[in-house]
Amino acid sequence: MTPPPLPLTQVVLKVHSRCDLACDHCYVYEHADTGWRSRPRVIGDAVLARAAERIGEHAAAHGLTAVRVVLHGGEPLLAGPAVFRRAAEALRAALPEVCELDLRVHSNGLRLSPAYCELFDELGIRVGLSLDGDRAANDRHRRFADGRSSHPQVLRAVGLLREPRFRHLYAGLLCTVDVNNDPLAVYRALAELEPPAVDFLLPHATWERPPERPAGAGATPYADWLLAAHAQWEEDGRPFAVRTFDSVHRTLSGLPGLSEALGLEPVDLVVLETDGAYEQADSLRTAYDGAPATGMDVFRHSLDEVARHPGTAARQSGLAGLNATCRACPVVRSCGGGLYAHRYRDGSFDHPSVYCADLRALIDGLAARAGGSVARSVAAPVDIAGPGLTDAQLGELAHGLGAPETVRALAASQLALTRAMLAAVHGSSGLARSAAWELLADLDAAEPAAVDAVFAHPYVRAWAVRRLGGDPGADLGPLAELAAAAAVLAGRGDTVAVPVRDGALHLPTIGRLVLGGGVREALVTGGRTGWTARADGGAPTGPGDPRWQPVRRIGLSGGRVLVLEDVDPQRAAHRWPVADRLEGTEYASWNRDLAEAADLLDRDLPEYAAGLWAGLTTITPLRPGVGGRDVSSAARQAFGAVGIARPRTAPTLALLLAHEFQHVKLGAVLDRWELYDRTDTRLFEAFGLSPRPIGSLFQAVYAHLAVTAFWGAQVRANGCAQARFTHWRVLTDEAVDLLATSGALTPLGHRFAAGARRSVDAWLRITA
């Protein structure tokens, strides 16, 4: 049987094929390929709908938990707001419930407006902008067709994204290197704009069309330029992520790179043109006319077929796909042969990169600055298993339940995993010394409860996963925030320098202090009588400051407490957009409804509620769905948290809590044990939903055990909701049979299916 192809998890979706600038270094319009001339200007509704379906079916077939889609061009904002709304809605509707959509747009910024930003805020679309530095640097290439400067308009666009109301949309800046520009001037111009991330892009070139190398610039001008920028970045304390530098640091530590330009990881990107044609990476346009073409389109071909295309396979072949010169190079695992397009020569890509000498000099230079090691180890091994579960406890979970001790054991295992991930984050950071990490280690020895309290916050792990996965927006700032929060809880008097991000000082589990734009750093001191913060050396302030927004906790009957998380920037890990800070009346409504929902769960669903209260620590308010519909989400990497848009009634809130916490429990189980064959690519239809892979079927069955039990309890208590109970009982019964006979379960997976069967059988005997 032919093995399944490697999945494609990044899609560049072209929504407009023309541009309102005339950049002379543009690989789309100024290099060898001319395919853009025959494309429709704007993507059509039929193409958009079919593209969303293809992406959704690919995510379902491969059990993907996240897909990144970048809306691109040309200049995508030329497409108009309606196209963005249709794209966002179509993509979210097509993706499986367990798959998160990371939706972005990359623009030149000329047409970015408050109206566009408000739309992107509503739709959850982050914005990246192209900017080559200060005005002189930017105007070398990024000009209008009549030669006018575009720099003022781009700065205006960046200014919009830096406004507090839109700061969360700011994804970063892309800068194309020109060695005629002063690297320090370019770096400082970008740094002044406080980007969350910067990507320095080598200008696309081949051996047949080599990059510019000014006379007297030396043998490796591009490496020299980047190393100069890197030195200033290090001196500034790495204020934002730089994908090129982070990629080299990671690969020197044995971790995957962050782009196809560095490292040996398989390429997972595909381009979708406005006419529905699939193409390979846009960078190939610099090689020859037609180089990116696949001959495939969304109407006739699946993404699996694109993944099997010879061109895609060639860019996924790692070390074996490189020429002999590259394979013998000592830095090949960091360099990866460079960007595939940059190897082109005489009709072949079987050559070193045209930037070979620069890449070697860059990697050697960064390795030397990191201590000279090309194989830096990460943290010492950590036992991620945590406390074991007894056979009886596994049996409880197999039935969809879990007593408090069982769920607490899962939570301890998750905390151990979070600790291991944080150690890997530090180990892969490339920092020879980290004051924040050293303080955390010291506190962990002296005040372990304070460190555990911070590390157990659900969104700490969500950030660590993003950081280790190469998300350019996941900088190292949260490490200092964690240290500061632990210092505050420990109360020893330790002081921590914490970067101020998005105009606020964030202390996970504690709250945020809104300081406004222009503030870069705050010194946080945790003492026995409270804590203080000094912003940029100013006067001390603390929790009495009216700008302080504490994490709010809701007390429930029986002494139980839930965090209502509406300030942590890492909470945007859910499938749906998160709500802003709650106003007083909305907070009071949450208080009221949660108290009623908790009492209802205790009364009607005690077998599920007991474990839920042992593991659920955090509720993150979400924005309502389209038309005000109820939405909820359990983030796969955030144990203990569920996201919910507050529904109209407390019983619905109770149902959503029970449903989502089932996903939380099963996710923790899957971190420890294999329940199904992850290589099984078949799709299964259940619950009236679109076909989905075995992992999604397992999640749906497990969650609907609680849904069926909820409606059964209503029938058993007072005879109401018979129709809903019958509906979910029948669908869950059928889905359990489908799961049990799927042929994809491990022995433990069969035990869980059998437990689900016994739970459903009990409800089959209930009548009104």
C-alpha positions in Angstrom: 0.0 0.0 0.0 1.3 3.5 -0.9 2.2 5.3 2.4 0.3 8.5 3.0 2.1 11.7 2.0 3.4 14.2 4.5 0.7 16.6 5.3 0.7 20.2 4.1 0.0 22.5 7.1 0.6 25.9 5.6 -1.4 27.4 2.7 -0.6 30.6 0.9 -4.0 31.6 -0.5 -3.8 34.2 -3.2 -6.9 36.4 -3.0 -5.7 39.1 -5.5 -3.1 38.7 -8.3 -2.1 42.3 -8.9 -0.3 44.9 -6.8 -0.4 48.6 -6.2 3.4 48.9 -5.8 6.1 48.3 -8.4 8.9 46.8 -6.2 11.8 46.0 -8.4 12.9 43.0 -6.3 9.5 41.3 -6.4 9.8 37.6 -7.3 6.2 37.5 -8.5 6.3 40.3 -11.1 10.0 41.0 -11.7 11.6 37.6 -12.0 11.4 34.7 -14.5 7.9 33.5 -14.0 5.0 35.3 -15.8 2.1 33.1 -14.7 0.5 36.0 -12.9 -0.5 37.6 -16.2 -3.2 35.0 -16.9 -4.6 34.8 -13.4 -8.0 36.4 -12.5 -7.4 39.5 -10.5 -9.7 38.5 -7.6 -10.3 35.0 -6.3 -13.8 33.8 -7.2 -16.4 32.5 -4.8 -16.3 29.0 -6.3 -12.5 28.8 -6.0 -12.7 30.1 -2.4 -15.3 27.6 -1.4 -13.6 24.6 -3.0 -10.2 25.7 -1.6 -11.7 25.7 1.9 -13.2 22.3 1.3 -9.8 20.9 0.2 -8.0 22.3 3.2 -10.7 21.0 5.5 -10.6 17.5 4.1 -6.8 17.4 4.2 -6.8 18.5 7.9 -9.4 15.8 8.7 -7.5 13.1 6.7 -4.3 13.8 8.6 -5.7 14.6 12.0 -4.2 18.0 11.9 -4.6 20.1 15.1 -3.7 23.4 13.4 -3.4 24.8 9.9 -1.9 28.2 9.0 -3.5 30.1 6.0 -1.9 33.3 4.8 -4.1 35.4 2.6 -1.7 36.8 0.0 -1.3 38.4 -3.4 -0.2 40.5 -5.2 -1.6 42.9 -2.7 -4.4 41.1 -0.9 -6.1 44.2 0.4 -7.1 45.0 -3.2 -9.5 42.1 -3.0 -11.9 44.1 -0.7 -13.4 43.3 2.7 -16.1 40.9 1.5 -13.5 38.5 0.2 -11.8 38.3 3.6 -15.1 37.7 5.4 -16.0 34.9 2.9 -12.5 33.4 3.3 -12.5 33.3 7.1 -16.0 31.9 7.3 -15.5 29.3 4.7 -12.2 28.1 6.2 -13.5 27.9 9.7 -16.6 26.0 8.6 -14.6 23.5 6.6 -12.0 22.7 9.3 -12.6 19.9 11.8 -13.6 20.9 15.3 -10.2 19.9 16.7 -8.2 21.8 14.1 -7.3 25.4 14.9 -7.1 28.0 12.1 -4.1 30.4 12.2 -5.3 33.0 9.7 -3.1 35.8 8.6 -2.8 38.3 5.8 0.5 39.7 4.4 0.3 43.1 2.9 2.3 46.1 1.8 0.1 48.1 4.1 -0.9 50.9 1.7 -4.6 50.1 2.0 -4.7 49.1 5.7 -7.4 51.2 7.4 -9.3 51.2 10.7 -12.2 49.6 9.0 -10.0 46.8 7.7 -8.5 46.4 11.2 -11.9 46.2 12.8 -12.8 43.5 10.3 -9.6 41.5 11.0 -10.3 41.9 14.7 -13.8 40.4 14.2 -12.5 37.6 12.0 -9.3 36.7 13.9 -6.9 37.6 11.1 -3.4 38.7 12.1 -1.5 41.1 9.8 2.1 41.0 8.6 3.6 43.9 6.7 6.6 44.3 4.3 9.0 47.1 5.2 12.7 47.3 4.4 13.8 49.6 7.1 14.0 53.4 7.2 12.8 55.6 4.4 16.1 55.5 2.4 16.3 51.7 2.7 12.7 51.1 1.9 12.7 53.5 -1.1 15.5 51.6 -2.8 12.9 49.0 -4.0 9.4 49.5 -2.5 8.1 52.3 -4.6 5.0 53.2 -6.7 5.2 52.7 -10.5 5.8 56.5 -10.8 8.8 56.3 -8.4 7.0 57.8 -5.4 7.9 56.6 -1.9 5.6 54.1 -0.1 7.3 54.6 3.3 4.9 57.1 4.9 1.9 54.9 4.0 3.6 51.8 5.5 4.4 53.6 8.7 0.8 54.7 8.9 -0.3 51.1 8.6 2.2 50.0 11.3 0.9 52.8 13.5 -2.6 51.4 13.2 -1.4 48.0 14.3 0.4 49.5 17.3 -2.8 51.1 18.6 -3.9 49.2 21.8 -7.2 48.2 20.2 -5.4 46.5 17.3 -2.0 45.5 18.8 -3.1 41.8 19.0 -3.4 41.8 15.2 0.2 42.8 14.6 2.0 39.7 13.4 5.3 41.2 12.4 7.5 42.8 9.7 9.2 41.2 6.6 12.4 42.9 5.5 14.3 42.0 2.3 18.0 42.5 2.9 19.9 44.9 0.6 23.6 45.0 1.5 23.7 48.6 0.2 21.6 49.6 3.2 23.2 50.1 6.7 22.2 47.0 8.7 22.1 48.9 12.0 20.0 51.7 10.6 17.6 49.1 9.1 17.5 47.2 12.4 16.8 50.3 14.5 14.1 51.5 12.2 12.3 48.2 12.5 12.9 47.9 16.3 11.4 51.4 16.9 8.1 50.0 15.5 8.0 47.3 18.3 7.2 44.4 16.1 6.4 41.0 17.7 8.6 39.4 15.0 10.9 40.3 12.1 11.9 38.1 9.2 15.0 39.1 7.3 14.6 37.7 3.8 17.6 37.2 1.4 16.7 38.6 -2.0 15.6 35.8 -4.3 18.4 34.8 -6.7 19.9 31.9 -8.5 23.3 31.0 -10.0 22.0 32.3 -13.3 20.7 35.5 -11.8 23.0 36.0 -8.8 22.5 38.4 -6.0 24.2 41.8 -6.0 27.6 41.8 -4.4 29.0 45.4 -4.2 32.6 46.0 -5.0 34.7 46.0 -1.8 32.0 44.4 0.2 33.9 41.2 1.0 33.2 37.6 0.1 30.2 37.2 2.3 28.3 40.6 2.4 24.9 39.0 3.3 26.3 37.2 6.2 28.2 40.3 7.4 25.0 42.3 7.1 23.0 39.8 9.1 25.7 39.3 11.7 25.8 43.1 12.3 22.0 43.2 12.8 22.3 40.1 15.0 24.9 41.8 17.3 22.6 44.7 17.9 19.6 42.4 18.5 21.6 40.5 21.1 22.7 43.7 22.7 19.1 44.9 23.0 18.2 41.6 24.7 16.3 40.0 21.7 13.3 42.4 22.0 11.4 40.5 19.3 11.6 37.2 17.4 13.8 37.1 14.3 13.1 34.0 12.3 16.5 33.8 10.6 18.4 34.0 13.9 16.0 31.8 15.8 16.1 29.2 13.1 19.9 29.0 13.3 19.9 28.9 17.1 17.3 26.1 17.0 19.1 24.0 14.4 22.4 24.4 16.2 20.6 22.9 19.2 19.3 19.9 17.2 15.8 21.3 16.9 13.8 21.9 13.7 14.2 25.2 11.8 11.4 27.7 11.4 11.3 28.0 7.6 12.2 26.1 4.4 15.2 28.4 4.0 17.1 26.7 6.9 17.3 23.2 8.3 16.4 19.8 6.9 12.7 19.6 7.8 10.3 18.6 5.1 8.5 21.5 3.4 4.8 21.6 4.4 3.6 24.6 2.3 1.4 24.9 -0.8 0.3 28.0 -2.8 -3.3 28.4 -4.1 -3.7 30.9 -6.9 -6.8 33.0 -7.7 -7.9 30.6 -10.4 -7.7 27.6 -8.1 -4.3 26.3 -9.4 -2.0 24.7 -6.9 1.6 25.9 -7.1 4.8 25.3 -5.2 6.5 28.0 -3.2 6.4 31.4 -4.8 10.2 31.7 -4.4 10.5 29.2 -7.4 9.4 32.0 -9.7 12.9 33.3 -9.6 14.2 30.1 -11.3 12.4 29.9 -14.6 9.0 30.6 -16.2 6.6 28.0 -14.9 8.8 26.6 -12.2 6.2 26.7 -9.4 3.4 25.0 -11.5 2.0 21.6 -10.6 -0.7 21.2 -13.3 -3.2 20.6 -10.5 -6.1 22.6 -9.2 -8.7 22.6 -6.4 -11.5 21.3 -8.6 -9.8 18.2 -9.8 -7.1 17.4 -7.2 -6.8 16.9 -3.5 -4.0 18.3 -1.3 -2.7 14.8 -0.9 -2.1 14.6 -4.6 -0.2 17.9 -4.4 1.8 16.5 -1.5 2.8 13.6 -3.8 3.9 15.9 -6.7 7.6 15.3 -7.6 8.4 19.0 -6.9 6.9 18.8 -3.4 8.6 15.5 -2.7 12.0 17.0 -3.8 11.6 19.7 -1.2 10.6 17.1 1.5 13.6 14.8 1.0 15.9 16.3 3.6 19.6 15.3 3.6 19.1 12.7 0.9 17.8 15.3 -1.5 21.0 17.4 -1.4 24.0 17.4 -3.6 27.2 15.7 -2.5 28.9 19.0 -1.6 26.1 20.0 0.8 25.8 16.5 2.3 29.5 16.6 3.2 29.3 20.1 4.8 29.6 20.3 8.6 26.8 22.8 8.9 24.4 21.1 6.6 21.9 20.4 9.4 21.6 24.1 10.1 21.8 25.3 6.5 19.8 22.5 4.9 21.2 23.5 1.5 19.5 26.9 1.7 16.2 27.8 0.0 15.4 25.3 -2.8 15.0 28.1 -5.4 18.4 29.5 -4.7 20.1 26.3 -5.8 18.9 26.6 -9.4 21.6 26.4 -12.2 21.6 25.0 -15.7 18.1 23.5 -15.5 18.7 21.8 -12.2 18.3 22.4 -8.4 21.0 19.8 -7.6 23.6 22.5 -6.5 24.6 24.3 -3.4 22.8 27.6 -2.7 24.0 30.7 -4.5 24.3 32.0 -1.0 26.4 29.1 0.2 29.4 31.1 1.4 27.1 33.6 3.2 25.1 30.8 4.9 28.2 29.1 6.1 29.6 32.4 7.5 26.3 33.3 9.2 26.0 29.9 10.9 29.6 29.8 12.0 29.3 33.3 13.3 26.2 32.6 15.3 27.6 29.3 16.6 30.7 31.2 17.8 28.6 33.8 19.6 26.6 31.0 21.2 29.7 29.4 22.6 31.2 27.6 19.7 29.0 24.5 19.8 27.2 23.2 16.7 25.4 20.6 18.8 24.3 22.5 22.0 22.2 20.3 24.2 18.9 21.3 25.5 18.0 20.9 29.2 18.7 17.7 31.1 16.2 14.9 30.5 12.9 15.4 32.4 10.5 12.6 33.3 7.4 13.8 31.6 5.2 10.9 32.7 4.4 12.3 36.1 2.5 10.1 38.6 1.1 6.9 37.1 -2.5 5.9 36.9 -3.8 2.7 38.3 -5.6 0.2 36.2 -8.8 1.1 38.0 -8.3 4.8 37.2 -7.8 4.0 33.5 -11.0 2.1 33.7 -12.8 5.2 35.0 -11.5 7.2 32.1 -12.4 4.5 29.6 -16.0 4.9 30.7 -15.8 8.7 30.1 -15.6 9.5 33.8 -12.7 10.0 36.2 -12.9 10.5 39.9 -11.1 13.6 41.5 -7.9 11.6 42.3 -7.8 10.3 38.7 -8.1 13.7 37.2 -5.6 15.2 39.7 -3.1 12.5 38.5 -3.7 13.6 34.9 -3.1 17.2 36.0 0.2 16.2 37.6 1.3 14.5 34.4 0.4 17.6 32.4 2.5 19.8 34.8 5.5 17.5 34.3 5.1 17.8 30.6 4.9 21.6 30.8 8.0 21.6 32.8 9.8 19.5 30.2 8.6 21.9 27.4 9.8 25.0 29.3 13.2 23.4 29.8 13.3 22.7 26.1 12.3 26.3 25.3 15.2 27.6 27.5 17.6 25.0 26.1 16.8 26.0 22.5 16.9 29.7 23.1 20.6 30.1 22.3 21.1 32.1 25.4 24.3 31.3 27.3 22.7 32.8 30.4 19.1 33.7 31.3 18.4 35.6 34.5 14.8 34.7 34.3 15.5 31.0 34.0 18.1 31.1 36.7 15.6 32.7 39.1 13.0 30.1 38.2 15.5 27.4 39.0 16.3 29.0 42.3 12.7 29.5 43.2 11.9 25.9 42.2 14.4 24.7 44.8 13.3 27.1 47.6 9.6 27.8 46.8 8.4 25.0 44.6 4.7 25.7 45.3 5.0 29.2 43.8 6.6 27.8 40.6 4.1 25.0 40.3 1.2 27.5 40.7 2.5 29.5 37.7 3.6 26.6 35.5 0.2 24.9 36.0 -1.6 27.9 34.4 -3.1 26.3 31.2 -1.7 28.8 28.7 1.9 28.5 29.8 2.1 25.2 27.9 0.2 26.7 25.0 3.0 29.3 24.7 5.8 26.7 25.0 4.3 24.6 22.3 4.1 27.6 20.0 7.7 28.6 20.8 9.0 25.1 20.2 6.9 24.8 17.0 8.6 27.9 15.5 5.8 30.4 15.7 7.6 33.8 15.1 5.1 35.5 17.4 6.1 33.4 20.3 9.1 35.3 21.6 11.0 34.7 24.9 9.2 37.5 26.8 6.8 35.1 28.6 9.8 33.4 30.3 10.5 36.6 32.2 6.8 37.0 32.9 6.7 33.5 34.5 9.7 34.3 36.6 8.2 37.5 37.8 4.8 35.9 38.6 6.6 33.2 40.6 8.7 35.8 42.4 5.5 37.7 43.4 3.9 34.5 44.7 7.1 33.5 46.6 7.4 36.9 48.2 11.1 36.8 48.8 12.0 40.2 47.4 13.4 39.0 44.1 13.4 41.5 41.2 12.9 40.6 37.6 13.2 42.6 34.4 10.0 42.0 32.3 9.4 43.2 28.8 6.3 45.3 28.3 4.3 43.9 25.4 1.3 45.4 23.7 1.5 48.3 26.2 1.0 46.1 29.3 3.0 44.2 31.9 1.7 40.7 32.1 2.0 38.5 35.2 0.5 35.0 34.4 -2.1 33.9 37.0 -2.0 37.4 38.7 -3.0 40.0 36.1 -1.8 42.8 33.9 -0.8 46.4 34.4 -1.7 48.6 31.4 1.1 51.0 30.9 0.4 52.3 27.4 2.7 52.6 24.3 6.3 53.6 24.6 7.1 51.6 27.7 9.6 48.8 27.0 10.4 47.2 30.3 9.4 47.0 33.9 11.3 45.9 37.0 9.0 43.7 39.1 9.8 43.0 42.7 7.8 40.5 44.8 7.8 41.1 48.6 6.0 39.7 51.6 3.6 42.6 51.7 2.9 42.7 48.0 4.7 43.6 44.8 5.9 46.7 42.9 6.7 47.5 39.3 8.9 50.3 37.9 8.3 51.0 34.3 11.4 52.2 32.4 12.9 53.4 35.7 9.9 55.4 36.7 8.1 55.6 40.1 7.0 52.3 41.6 3.5 51.2 41.2 1.6 48.1 42.2 -1.8 46.4 42.6 -3.4 49.6 43.9 -2.8 51.4 40.6 -6.1 52.0 38.7 -4.5 50.6 35.6 -4.0 47.2 37.3 -6.4 44.5 36.0 -6.2 41.5 38.2 -7.0 38.0 37.2 -10.6 37.5 38.6 -11.7 34.4 40.4 -15.2 33.2 40.9 -16.1 31.4 44.1 -18.6 28.5 43.8 -20.4 26.4 46.4 -18.2 24.0 48.3 -15.2 26.3 48.4 -14.4 25.8 44.7 -12.8 28.6 42.7 -12.5 29.1 39.0 -10.3 31.7 37.2 -12.1 33.8 34.7 -9.2 34.5 32.4 -9.6 37.6 30.3 -6.2 39.3 30.5 -3.5 36.7 29.6 -2.3 37.3 26.0 -1.5 33.6 25.6 -5.2 32.6 26.0 -5.8 33.1 22.3 -5.1 29.3 21.9 -8.7 28.4 21.3 -10.5 27.8 18.0 -12.7 30.9 18.4 -11.6 34.5 19.1 -11.3 35.4 22.8 -13.3 38.2 24.4 -11.7 41.3 25.7 -11.6 42.3 29.3 -15.1 41.9 30.8 -17.0 44.9 31.9 -18.7 44.8 35.3 -22.1 43.8 34.2 -20.8 40.9 32.0 -18.5 39.7 34.8 -21.5 39.7 37.2 -23.5 37.7 34.6 -20.7 35.1 34.5 -20.7 34.9 38.3 -24.4 34.3 38.4 -24.5 31.8 35.5 -21.5 29.8 36.7 -22.9 29.4 40.1 -26.1 28.1 38.7 -24.4 25.9 36.2 -22.2 24.4 38.9 -25.1 23.6 41.1 -26.9 22.0 38.1 -23.9 19.8 37.3 -23.5 18.7 40.9 -27.2 17.8 41.1 -27.8 16.2 37.7 -24.4 15.0 36.5 -22.4 14.2 39.7 -20.4 11.3 38.1 -18.9 13.8 35.6 -18.9 16.9 37.8 -16.6 15.4 40.5 -13.7 15.0 38.1 -14.5 18.2 36.3 -14.0 20.3 39.5 -10.7 18.5 40.2 -9.2 19.4 36.8 -11.0 22.5 35.5 -9.2 25.6 36.7 -9.8 28.3 34.1 -12.7 29.5 31.9 -11.7 31.9 29.1 -14.6 34.0 27.8 -14.9 33.8 24.0 -16.7 36.1 21.6 -20.1 34.8 20.4 -20.3 33.0 17.1 -21.9 34.4 14.0 -25.5 35.5 14.8 -24.7 35.2 18.5 -24.6 31.4 18.4 -23.0 29.4 21.2 -19.4 28.5 20.8 -17.0 26.7 23.0 -13.5 25.2 22.7 -10.9 23.1 24.6 -7.4 24.1 23.5 -5.4 20.9 23.0 -2.3 22.3 24.6 -4.0 24.0 27.6 -5.0 21.4 30.2 -7.4 22.8 32.7 -9.0 25.5 30.6 -12.1 25.7 28.4 -13.2 28.6 26.3 -16.8 29.5 26.2 -18.9 32.4 24.8 -21.4 32.9 27.7 -24.7 31.3 26.5 -28.1 32.6 27.1 -29.0 30.1 29.9 -27.1 28.5 32.7 -28.1 24.9 31.7 -26.5 25.5 28.3 -23.4 26.7 30.1 -23.4 23.5 32.2 -23.7 21.4 29.1 -20.8 23.2 27.4 -18.6 22.8 30.5 -19.2 19.0 30.6 -18.7 18.6 26.9 -15.5 20.6 26.6 -13.9 19.1 29.7 -14.2 15.6 28.1 -11.9 16.9 25.4 -9.5 18.2 28.1 -9.4 14.8 29.8 -9.0 12.8 26.6 -6.2 15.1 25.4 -4.3 14.4 28.6 -4.8 10.7 28.1 -3.5 10.9 24.5 -0.3 12.6 25.8 0.5 9.4 27.7 -1.0 6.6 25.8 -1.8 5.6 22.2 -5.5 4.8 21.7 -5.5 4.5 17.9 -3.2 4.2 14.9 -2.2 7.7 14.0 -1.1 6.7 10.5 -4.6 5.6 9.6 -5.8 8.1 7.0 -9.4 6.9 6.6 -12.3 9.2 7.2 -15.4 8.3 9.3 -18.9 9.9 9.3 -20.6 10.4 12.6 -22.9 12.8 14.5 -24.1 14.2 11.1 -20.7 15.9 10.7 -18.4 15.9 7.7 -16.1 12.9 7.4 -13.2 13.1 9.8 -10.2 11.0 10.8 -10.1 8.4 13.6 -8.7 10.9 16.2 -11.5 13.3 15.6 -14.1 10.4 15.8 -12.5 9.3 19.2 -12.8 12.9 20.5 -16.4 13.3 19.4 -17.4 10.0 20.9 -15.8 10.8 24.2 -17.3 14.3 24.4 -20.8 13.1 23.5 -20.8 10.6 26.4 -21.2 13.6 28.6 -23.7 15.2 26.3 -25.9 12.1 26.2 -25.6 11.8 30.0 -26.6 15.4 30.4 -29.8 15.1 28.5 -30.5 11.7 30.0 -30.3 13.3 33.4 -33.0 15.8 32.4 -35.3 13.0 31.3 -34.6 11.0 34.5 -35.2 13.9 36.8 -38.4 15.4 35.4 -39.2 13.8 32.0 -38.2 16.8 29.9 -35.9 17.0 26.9 -36.8 13.6 25.7 -36.4 14.5 22.0 -32.9 15.9 22.6 -31.9 12.9 24.7 -33.2 10.4 22.0 -31.3 12.4 19.3 -27.9 12.3 21.0 -28.4 8.8 22.4 -28.9 7.4 18.9 -26.1 9.3 17.4 -23.6 8.4 20.2 -24.7 4.8 20.1 -23.9 4.6 16.3 -20.6 6.5 16.7 -19.4 4.1 19.5 -20.1 1.1 17.1 -18.2 2.9 14.3 -15.3 3.5 16.7 -15.2 0.0 18.0 -15.3 -1.6 14.5 -12.9 0.9 12.9 -10.0 -1.4 12.9 -7.7 1.5 13.9 -7.7 1.1 17.8 -4.9 -0.1 20.0 -5.7 -2.6 22.8 -6.1 0.4 25.2 -8.3 2.1 22.5 -10.5 -1.0 22.4 -10.8 -0.8 26.2 -12.0 2.8 25.9 -14.5 1.9 23.2 -15.8 -0.9 25.3 -16.1 1.5 28.3 -18.0 3.9 26.1 -20.3 1.1 25.0 -21.2 0.3 28.6 -21.9 3.9 29.4 -24.2 4.3 26.4 -26.0 1.0 27.0 -27.0 2.3 30.4 -28.7 5.3 28.7 -30.4 3.1 26.1 -32.6 1.7 28.9 -33.9 5.2 29.9 -37.4 6.2 28.8 -39.5 9.2 29.6 
